[in-house]
Amino acid sequence: GKPVKISPSKSVIFFFPAADTPGCTKEAIAFSEQLREFKGAKVYGITGGNTDKVTSWVESNNIKGITLLADDGDEVRKLFAVPKAAFGLLPGRVTYVTDRTGTCVEVYDNLFDAESHVGKALAAI
């Protein structure tokens, strides 16, 4: 895929462990279905793996309106210092919310309750 620049703006950036897994699919669909509630904020989902896998997963689950990105090599995950979960065995599930200046106003870390990230992000917007 091609690089994506996330400019300072009201945004939700959620990192999830893997495309095409039950929890991550529920989380991405929940963000997609509630996109209007985010009042113009840009919503980005980022996971490890390659672009083809993420693209196929997005298309097969009809996920629309949010930008889902493949972070092959976990470079972006490292820049955001997303911690590993489950005793370091799994990539973490962390959501960041930024205001219109790009300042982070919320960080929510919960591996096991994927859908709760949407509510936390909405409360911070």
Number of C-alpha atoms within 10 A of each C-alpha: 10 7 8 8 6 11 11 12 16 21 25 27 20 25 26 26 20 21 24 16 11 10 18 22 19 15 20 26 19 18 27 18 14 13 19 11 11 19 10 12 19 19 20 20 19 25 26 22 17 15 17 11 14 21 15 13 17 19 10 10 13 11 18 15 15 17 16 23 22 23 19 14 12 15 11 16 21 10 8 11 11 18 14 16 17 10 6 9 8 14 20 23 25 25 23 22 26 22 17 12 11 14 14 14 13 16 17 15 19 14 20 12 12 20 18 15 24 20 12 16 24 17 11 15 18
